[in-house]
Amino acid sequence: MTEAELLDDNLGHRNRVRDAEYIAATEIPKAVEGGVSTVRREPLAWSGRTARSEQATIDVRFVVTVAERPGTSFGDLGNDAGQATRCYRYRLELYRYTSHQEIDCPPVAAPPAPTAAPIPRLPDDAKKRLTAALRTATPDTLEDSVRTAFPEKHIIVDTVTHEGALVAAVGVPAERDCLLMVRAPGGAIESPGYDAIWLEPGEMGCRTGLYVSPPR
């Protein structure tokens, strides 16, 4: 397998919304050393994101240095001792496998390094926050109590009172990140289990229904 194809494989099938710069910063190894070769990968340009009908593109320059004996295949050529440079454009789409094509290498000596903005997630103390909110909430104050505990705009909140129990689900749907907790009529607070497949697109998502009316 060529180095270009190997990166194609590594980038693989996309199942999360990510912008191209984040992928370039976190999923493209900068250097790989083999027994007789060293491969340097340099992201040169990036644009777009993997969301619905959108597409992310990333241009990558490969610089392969090969020792005295043949060691690696690169592009359509096998390389003996020396150095070879090739550039490829990778196209990434949501729920599609990555594809690539060779392009002319632009005259960029030192490309800027891509940076990765933090991915929105539930906070590390989410369980502590939700437990505290449930402990003091009443059926009338439940929704406000949980939303006050989770003011972050990227976090969804769903609450319901069911057969005397207070039920709350908080999460980040795009990341399939979900915390479900229940305060029983007797006051005990628990985190009931659920099948993670129910968080996938087209399924129930992070809702109180995971407890109240789970899929069958």
Backbone as CSV, one residue per row, in Angstrom:
resi,resn,N_x,N_y,N_z,CA_x,CA_y,CA_z,C_x,C_y,C_z
1,MET,0.848,-1.190,0.000,0.000,0.000,0.000,0.886,1.243,0.000
2,THR,0.578,2.241,-0.847,1.376,3.459,-0.900,1.084,4.324,0.311
3,GLU,1.987,5.270,0.571,1.783,6.176,1.697,0.506,6.999,1.521
4,ALA,0.233,7.432,0.299,-0.977,8.212,0.045,-2.227,7.394,0.332
5,GLU,-2.231,6.135,-0.073,-3.376,5.257,0.184,-3.513,4.946,1.664
6,LEU,-2.383,4.821,2.340,-2.412,4.522,3.765,-3.088,5.657,4.540
7,LEU,-2.777,6.907,4.195,-3.437,8.023,4.858,-4.924,8.037,4.524
8,ASP,-5.263,7.726,3.289,-6.658,7.616,2.887,-7.389,6.627,3.795
9,ASP,-6.755,5.484,4.013,-7.321,4.456,4.884,-7.456,4.957,6.323
10,ASN,-6.432,5.657,6.798,-6.439,6.144,8.174,-7.537,7.177,8.403
11,LEU,-7.749,8.038,7.418,-8.816,9.037,7.540,-10.185,8.383,7.465
12,GLY,-10.278,7.323,6.689,-11.389,6.381,6.749,-12.776,6.924,6.523
13,HIS,-13.729,6.278,7.179,-15.155,6.569,7.064,-15.508,7.634,8.099
14,ARG,-16.149,8.720,7.674,-16.436,9.838,8.569,-17.822,9.700,9.192
15,ASN,-17.909,9.791,10.506,-19.213,9.703,11.160,-19.421,10.813,12.190
16,ARG,-18.606,11.860,12.120,-18.762,13.023,12.988,-18.582,14.290,12.171
17,VAL,-19.289,15.353,12.564,-19.088,16.655,11.931,-17.771,17.237,12.451
18,ARG,-16.859,17.481,11.523,-15.554,18.068,11.869,-15.161,19.032,10.758
19,ASP,-14.503,20.138,11.136,-13.999,20.999,10.075,-12.643,20.486,9.610
20,ALA,-12.290,20.902,8.400,-11.079,20.366,7.772,-9.831,20.683,8.587
21,GLU,-9.777,21.859,9.185,-8.581,22.217,9.957,-8.422,21.309,11.171
22,TYR,-9.535,20.972,11.829,-9.458,20.067,12.980,-8.905,18.707,12.549
23,ILE,-9.398,18.184,11.435,-8.922,16.886,10.947,-7.441,16.964,10.598
24,ALA,-7.058,18.055,9.917,-5.648,18.219,9.537,-4.746,18.285,10.761
25,ALA,-5.232,18.899,11.833,-4.418,19.072,13.039,-4.330,17.811,13.887
26,THR,-5.381,16.971,13.855,-5.440,15.853,14.795,-5.306,14.470,14.180
27,GLU,-5.493,14.341,12.867,-5.559,13.004,12.281,-4.509,12.731,11.214
28,ILE,-3.630,13.673,10.977,-2.578,13.447,9.987,-1.235,13.390,10.705
29,PRO,-0.681,12.190,10.896,0.609,12.068,11.569,1.668,12.877,10.822
30,LYS,2.482,13.602,11.562,3.461,14.476,10.911,4.638,13.702,10.331
31,ALA,5.023,12.611,10.972,6.175,11.849,10.481,6.021,10.389,10.867
32,VAL,6.474,9.515,9.971,6.474,8.076,10.231,7.818,7.524,9.801
33,GLU,8.472,6.805,10.708,9.769,6.218,10.389,9.631,4.717,10.213
34,GLY,10.167,4.210,9.114,10.199,2.775,8.862,11.636,2.284,8.930
35,GLY,11.837,1.034,8.566,13.186,0.470,8.628,14.159,1.154,7.686
36,VAL,13.685,1.561,6.513,14.590,2.154,5.527,14.104,3.507,5.029
37,SER,13.008,4.019,5.596,12.460,5.261,5.067,11.850,6.120,6.169
38,THR,11.773,7.408,5.886,11.075,8.352,6.750,10.085,9.126,5.897
39,VAL,8.851,9.197,6.358,7.806,9.915,5.626,7.378,11.124,6.441
40,ARG,7.482,12.293,5.837,7.008,13.519,6.481,5.731,13.973,5.780
41,ARG,4.682,14.201,6.551,3.404,14.655,6.001,3.169,16.095,6.423
42,GLU,2.851,16.944,5.479,2.659,18.358,5.768,1.312,18.826,5.210
43,PRO,0.326,19.082,6.067,-0.919,19.687,5.566,-0.620,21.072,4.986
44,LEU,-1.044,21.293,3.756,-0.752,22.556,3.078,-1.942,23.507,3.066
45,ALA,-3.128,22.962,2.928,-4.338,23.782,2.844,-5.528,22.943,3.272
46,TRP,-6.567,23.607,3.747,-7.753,22.893,4.199,-8.960,23.827,4.087
47,SER,-10.113,23.230,3.850,-11.337,24.029,3.755,-12.543,23.127,3.937
48,GLY,-13.658,23.733,4.324,-14.911,23.004,4.452,-14.999,22.165,5.713
49,ARG,-16.029,21.337,5.766,-16.246,20.458,6.913,-17.086,19.255,6.492
50,THR,-17.079,18.236,7.319,-17.862,17.034,7.036,-19.217,17.176,7.718
51,ALA,-20.165,17.786,7.040,-21.502,17.985,7.608,-22.538,17.873,6.507
52,ARG,-23.427,16.896,6.623,-24.505,16.684,5.665,-23.966,16.661,4.238
53,SER,-24.402,17.626,3.403,-23.971,17.612,2.001,-22.664,18.367,1.777
54,GLU,-22.038,18.827,2.854,-20.791,19.576,2.724,-19.605,18.624,2.572
55,GLN,-18.472,19.183,2.193,-17.269,18.386,1.973,-16.060,19.107,2.555
56,ALA,-15.184,18.356,3.174,-13.915,18.904,3.644,-12.812,18.479,2.679
57,THR,-11.908,19.386,2.371,-10.748,19.039,1.535,-9.475,19.426,2.274
58,ILE,-8.491,18.557,2.159,-7.191,18.788,2.798,-6.103,18.435,1.791
59,ASP,-5.208,19.374,1.524,-4.063,19.121,0.660,-2.864,18.758,1.534
60,VAL,-2.210,17.663,1.191,-1.102,17.152,2.008,0.119,16.931,1.123
61,ARG,1.249,17.400,1.602,2.518,17.126,0.918,3.249,16.015,1.664
62,PHE,3.679,15.001,0.911,4.469,13.900,1.452,5.909,14.076,1.002
63,VAL,6.813,14.003,1.929,8.239,14.002,1.611,8.812,12.704,2.157
64,VAL,9.233,11.831,1.237,9.727,10.510,1.623,11.229,10.451,1.405
65,THR,11.942,10.113,2.458,13.388,9.922,2.369,13.671,8.434,2.520
66,VAL,14.326,7.860,1.508,14.568,6.420,1.469,16.055,6.148,1.613
67,ALA,16.377,5.154,2.434,17.782,4.779,2.648,18.325,4.027,1.436
68,GLU,19.443,3.333,1.594,20.189,2.776,0.465,19.448,1.702,-0.312
69,ARG,18.528,0.960,0.326,17.843,-0.095,-0.408,16.366,0.247,-0.560
70,PRO,15.715,-0.295,-1.587,14.297,0.016,-1.790,13.499,-0.325,-0.538
71,GLY,12.594,0.604,-0.144,11.862,0.326,1.081,10.404,0.688,1.057
72,THR,10.005,1.633,0.252,8.612,2.034,0.309,8.107,2.366,-1.076
73,SER,6.834,2.214,-1.268,6.192,2.595,-2.525,5.443,3.881,-2.288
74,PHE,5.580,4.810,-3.217,4.995,6.128,-3.007,4.326,6.578,-4.283
75,GLY,3.036,6.890,-4.206,2.323,7.233,-5.425,2.332,6.043,-6.365
76,ASP,2.619,6.280,-7.623,2.690,5.208,-8.613,4.114,4.727,-8.826
77,LEU,5.048,5.230,-8.018,6.461,4.908,-8.256,7.066,4.177,-7.073
78,GLY,8.053,3.345,-7.332,8.868,2.779,-6.272,10.128,3.616,-6.194
79,ASN,10.628,3.860,-4.971,11.778,4.746,-4.825,12.962,4.005,-4.245
80,ASP,14.107,4.195,-4.862,15.352,3.719,-4.284,15.869,4.811,-3.352
81,ALA,17.174,4.771,-3.041,17.756,5.759,-2.140,17.511,7.162,-2.680
82,GLY,17.236,8.082,-1.743,17.016,9.460,-2.139,15.733,9.994,-1.533
83,GLN,15.200,11.040,-2.144,14.016,11.704,-1.595,12.996,11.948,-2.697
84,ALA,11.727,11.787,-2.359,10.642,12.048,-3.312,9.583,12.892,-2.628
85,THR,8.977,13.798,-3.398,7.917,14.666,-2.872,6.685,14.543,-3.763
86,ARG,5.549,14.327,-3.148,4.282,14.270,-3.866,3.227,15.010,-3.039
87,CYS,2.198,15.519,-3.713,1.101,16.189,-3.020,-0.227,15.565,-3.436
88,TYR,-1.139,15.498,-2.478,-2.439,14.873,-2.711,-3.539,15.710,-2.072
89,ARG,-4.691,15.676,-2.702,-5.887,16.323,-2.145,-6.833,15.242,-1.648
90,TYR,-7.200,15.356,-0.381,-8.114,14.401,0.247,-9.492,15.033,0.377
91,ARG,-10.497,14.263,0.011,-11.882,14.724,0.087,-12.615,13.866,1.111
92,LEU,-13.254,14.529,2.061,-13.907,13.836,3.163,-15.354,14.300,3.264
93,GLU,-16.283,13.337,3.361,-17.703,13.634,3.489,-18.301,12.780,4.593
94,LEU,-19.362,13.308,5.200,-20.032,12.588,6.264,-20.640,11.293,5.729
95,TYR,-20.384,10.185,6.443,-20.873,8.850,6.087,-20.358,8.369,4.734
96,ARG,-19.170,8.837,4.365,-18.510,8.388,3.141,-17.063,8.034,3.493
97,TYR,-16.476,7.187,2.656,-15.061,6.899,2.807,-14.249,7.990,2.126
98,THR,-13.102,8.274,2.682,-12.231,9.311,2.150,-11.666,8.906,0.794
99,SER,-11.500,9.876,-0.079,-10.860,9.638,-1.374,-9.741,10.665,-1.574
100,HIS,-8.831,10.377,-2.506,-7.731,11.307,-2.742,-7.317,11.291,-4.205
101,GLN,-6.646,12.345,-4.621,-6.068,12.412,-5.962,-4.773,13.214,-5.890
102,GLU,-3.855,12.886,-6.783,-2.591,13.607,-6.799,-2.784,14.982,-7.416
103,ILE,-2.099,15.976,-6.858,-2.139,17.347,-7.374,-0.710,17.860,-7.493
104,ASP,-0.529,18.967,-8.206,0.782,19.604,-8.277,1.115,20.209,-6.918
105,CYS,2.349,20.064,-6.503,2.759,20.633,-5.227,2.939,22.149,-5.369
106,PRO,2.288,22.920,-4.534,2.454,24.366,-4.589,3.801,24.769,-4.005
107,PRO,4.306,25.945,-4.367,5.604,26.393,-3.858,5.497,26.975,-2.450
108,VAL,5.170,26.117,-1.503,5.049,26.542,-0.107,6.186,25.914,0.678
109,ALA,7.089,26.749,1.157,8.265,26.220,1.857,7.911,25.750,3.263
110,ALA,7.183,26.571,3.994,6.858,26.239,5.383,5.380,26.534,5.619
111,PRO,4.508,25.569,5.366,3.076,25.812,5.522,2.707,26.087,6.974
112,PRO,1.680,26.911,7.215,1.230,27.152,8.592,0.675,25.877,9.191
113,ALA,0.861,25.709,10.477,0.353,24.500,11.135,-1.135,24.655,11.427
114,PRO,-1.939,23.647,11.096,-3.366,23.720,11.437,-3.554,23.628,12.946
115,THR,-4.615,24.226,13.439,-4.922,24.163,14.873,-6.293,23.531,15.059
116,ALA,-6.501,22.933,16.207,-7.754,22.222,16.476,-8.536,22.937,17.572
117,ALA,-9.701,23.484,17.212,-10.580,24.065,18.223,-11.184,22.946,19.059
118,PRO,-11.420,23.174,20.341,-11.994,22.115,21.185,-13.341,21.631,20.665
119,ILE,-13.563,20.329,20.753,-14.843,19.742,20.374,-15.838,19.949,21.526
120,PRO,-17.063,20.421,21.233,-18.032,20.614,22.321,-18.405,19.289,22.976
121,ARG,-18.315,19.246,24.268,-18.628,18.031,25.010,-19.302,18.399,26.330
122,LEU,-19.845,17.388,27.004,-20.313,17.600,28.364,-19.113,17.885,29.264
123,PRO,-19.263,18.753,30.264,-18.143,19.045,31.159,-17.763,17.827,31.997
124,ASP,-16.546,17.820,32.481,-16.073,16.693,33.286,-16.909,16.479,34.543
125,ASP,-17.484,17.560,35.063,-18.277,17.440,36.294,-19.776,17.341,36.008
126,ALA,-20.123,16.878,34.819,-21.539,16.825,34.428,-22.371,15.992,35.402
127,LYS,-21.851,14.853,35.799,-22.625,13.991,36.701,-22.832,14.667,38.049
128,LYS,-21.816,15.352,38.524,-21.925,16.061,39.801,-22.956,17.182,39.704
129,ARG,-22.913,17.924,38.601,-23.868,19.023,38.403,-25.305,18.506,38.354
130,LEU,-25.516,17.442,37.573,-26.880,16.941,37.400,-27.394,16.317,38.686
131,THR,-26.540,15.644,39.410,-26.937,15.065,40.695,-27.405,16.155,41.647
132,ALA,-26.655,17.252,41.711,-27.022,18.356,42.602,-28.349,18.984,42.187
133,ALA,-28.549,19.135,40.863,-29.800,19.724,40.386,-30.993,18.832,40.714
134,LEU,-30.847,17.529,40.515,-31.934,16.599,40.799,-32.233,16.511,42.291
135,ARG,-31.200,16.643,43.087,-31.379,16.486,44.537,-32.310,17.558,45.106
136,THR,-32.244,18.775,44.565,-33.032,19.877,45.121,-34.262,20.235,44.291
137,ALA,-34.416,19.641,43.120,-35.514,20.017,42.222,-36.850,19.468,42.682
138,THR,-37.911,20.134,42.246,-39.282,19.643,42.390,-39.828,19.465,40.976
139,PRO,-40.977,18.807,40.822,-41.542,18.693,39.475,-41.716,20.037,38.781
140,ASP,-42.034,21.077,39.544,-42.254,22.401,38.959,-40.950,23.110,38.593
141,THR,-39.866,22.803,39.309,-38.601,23.523,39.074,-37.580,22.690,38.309
142,LEU,-37.942,21.449,37.952,-36.972,20.518,37.374,-36.268,21.086,36.141
143,GLU,-37.028,21.538,35.162,-36.403,22.018,33.919,-35.476,23.199,34.182
144,ASP,-35.945,24.176,34.962,-35.113,25.352,35.247,-33.866,24.970,36.034
145,SER,-34.002,24.042,36.965,-32.848,23.629,37.786,-31.767,22.993,36.929
146,VAL,-32.178,22.117,35.995,-31.191,21.432,35.156,-30.573,22.407,34.158
147,ARG,-31.383,23.286,33.566,-30.821,24.261,32.629,-29.868,25.215,33.338
148,THR,-30.171,25.591,34.563,-29.258,26.453,35.328,-27.937,25.737,35.577
149,ALA,-27.995,24.426,35.799,-26.773,23.655,36.032,-25.951,23.496,34.764
150,PHE,-26.622,23.605,33.603,-25.935,23.445,32.311,-26.276,24.634,31.400
151,PRO,-25.662,25.800,31.652,-25.977,26.990,30.855,-25.317,27.002,29.478
152,GLU,-24.386,26.069,29.223,-23.673,26.061,27.951,-24.644,25.900,26.782
153,LYS,-24.493,26.733,25.756,-25.434,26.739,24.635,-25.384,25.454,23.814
154,HIS,-24.232,24.769,23.810,-24.132,23.559,22.988,-24.732,22.326,23.660
155,ILE,-25.194,22.468,24.917,-25.757,21.336,25.653,-27.283,21.398,25.605
156,ILE,-27.908,20.293,25.180,-29.372,20.219,25.186,-29.836,19.643,26.522
157,VAL,-31.024,20.062,26.930,-31.604,19.617,28.197,-33.017,19.107,27.928
158,ASP,-33.330,17.933,28.457,-34.680,17.384,28.333,-35.070,16.817,29.690
159,THR,-36.226,17.226,30.215,-36.656,16.769,31.539,-38.116,16.357,31.508
160,VAL,-38.475,15.489,32.443,-39.875,15.073,32.570,-40.073,14.451,33.960
161,THR,-41.292,14.556,34.447,-41.677,13.832,35.664,-42.481,12.614,35.236
162,HIS,-42.050,11.443,35.680,-42.665,10.190,35.219,-42.903,9.278,36.403
163,GLU,-44.190,9.031,36.706,-44.582,8.135,37.803,-43.875,8.517,39.100
164,GLY,-43.820,9.822,39.359,-43.229,10.317,40.591,-41.717,10.482,40.557
165,ALA,-41.076,10.020,39.487,-39.620,10.152,39.358,-39.281,11.398,38.531
166,LEU,-38.192,12.051,38.870,-37.691,13.183,38.093,-36.623,12.657,37.141
167,VAL,-36.820,12.872,35.853,-35.930,12.320,34.828,-35.298,13.474,34.053
168,ALA,-33.990,13.395,33.843,-33.292,14.446,33.103,-32.245,13.828,32.183
169,ALA,-32.182,14.374,30.967,-31.144,13.985,30.010,-30.460,15.252,29.531
170,VAL,-29.146,15.259,29.574,-28.368,16.394,29.066,-27.314,15.835,28.119
171,GLY,-27.047,16.555,27.035,-26.078,15.995,26.102,-25.683,16.938,24.990
172,VAL,-24.771,16.446,24.162,-24.313,17.132,22.962,-24.622,16.182,21.809
173,PRO,-25.758,16.362,21.155,-26.231,15.384,20.170,-25.227,15.063,19.073
174,ALA,-24.553,16.073,18.536,-23.634,15.833,17.420,-22.500,14.898,17.799
175,GLU,-22.167,14.835,19.098,-21.077,13.983,19.567,-21.568,12.691,20.204
176,ARG,-22.896,12.446,20.161,-23.489,11.262,20.809,-23.069,11.205,22.281
177,ASP,-22.976,12.381,22.885,-22.543,12.531,24.272,-23.785,12.781,25.110
178,CYS,-24.104,11.883,26.051,-25.379,11.978,26.756,-25.259,11.466,28.186
179,LEU,-25.880,12.208,29.102,-25.958,11.785,30.493,-27.429,11.724,30.878
180,LEU,-27.871,10.562,31.302,-29.257,10.329,31.703,-29.279,9.983,33.186
181,MET,-30.086,10.718,33.970,-30.170,10.449,35.395,-31.612,10.553,35.866
182,VAL,-31.918,9.797,36.924,-33.278,9.721,37.449,-33.241,9.831,38.967
183,ARG,-34.149,10.675,39.506,-34.356,10.673,40.963,-35.651,9.948,41.248
184,ALA,-35.535,8.804,41.876,-36.702,7.974,42.176,-37.590,8.671,43.206
185,PRO,-38.875,8.269,43.316,-39.772,8.880,44.316,-39.199,8.829,45.721
186,GLY,-38.415,7.813,46.028,-37.830,7.707,47.364,-36.619,8.586,47.576
187,GLY,-36.126,9.240,46.506,-34.988,10.158,46.639,-33.677,9.638,46.089
188,ALA,-33.585,8.332,45.814,-32.342,7.786,45.278,-32.122,8.289,43.855
189,ILE,-30.859,8.622,43.548,-30.505,9.128,42.226,-29.621,8.098,41.529
190,GLU,-29.994,7.746,40.291,-29.242,6.736,39.562,-29.066,7.138,38.106
191,SER,-28.149,6.439,37.436,-27.914,6.633,35.999,-28.308,5.349,35.284
192,PRO,-29.530,5.255,34.792,-29.957,4.019,34.131,-29.214,3.805,32.818
193,GLY,-28.965,2.575,32.492,-28.267,2.263,31.250,-29.182,2.356,30.041
194,TYR,-28.582,2.445,28.875,-29.331,2.453,27.621,-28.372,2.020,26.517
195,ASP,-28.941,1.615,25.394,-28.137,1.184,24.258,-27.604,2.412,23.528
196,ALA,-26.285,2.511,23.377,-25.667,3.674,22.741,-26.140,3.884,21.312
197,ILE,-26.647,2.834,20.666,-27.120,2.971,19.285,-28.294,3.939,19.218
198,TRP,-29.003,4.129,20.324,-30.156,5.028,20.337,-29.745,6.495,20.243
199,LEU,-28.450,6.780,20.377,-27.965,8.154,20.253,-27.574,8.504,18.821
200,GLU,-27.545,7.507,17.940,-27.113,7.730,16.561,-28.146,8.554,15.786
201,PRO,-27.721,9.234,14.705,-28.662,9.995,13.885,-29.820,9.120,13.411
202,GLY,-31.023,9.652,13.487,-32.207,8.913,13.089,-32.823,8.091,14.202
203,GLU,-32.107,7.953,15.323,-32.635,7.225,16.477,-33.241,8.231,17.467
204,MET,-33.488,7.827,18.691,-34.146,8.690,19.664,-33.308,9.890,20.056
205,GLY,-32.015,9.714,20.184,-31.154,10.804,20.635,-31.136,10.922,22.145
206,CYS,-30.507,11.968,22.633,-30.365,12.165,24.084,-31.644,12.785,24.634
207,ARG,-32.617,11.948,24.953,-33.913,12.389,25.447,-34.316,11.566,26.664
208,THR,-35.259,12.099,27.420,-35.759,11.365,28.590,-36.454,10.069,28.178
209,GLY,-36.863,9.983,26.912,-37.473,8.756,26.417,-36.565,7.550,26.537
210,LEU,-35.250,7.759,26.616,-34.331,6.648,26.829,-34.696,5.852,28.081
211,TYR,-35.323,6.569,29.040,-35.762,5.916,30.292,-37.277,5.685,30.288
212,VAL,-38.027,6.695,29.867,-39.488,6.651,29.964,-40.095,5.708,28.935
213,SER,-39.611,5.755,27.712,-40.173,4.908,26.648,-39.065,4.432,25.722
214,PRO,-38.155,3.583,26.214,-37.027,3.138,25.409,-37.473,2.346,24.190
215,PRO,-36.721,2.442,23.090,-37.057,1.650,21.895,-37.066,0.165,22.206
216,ARG,-37.895,-0.559,21.494,-37.978,-2.019,21.686,-37.394,-2.736,20.489
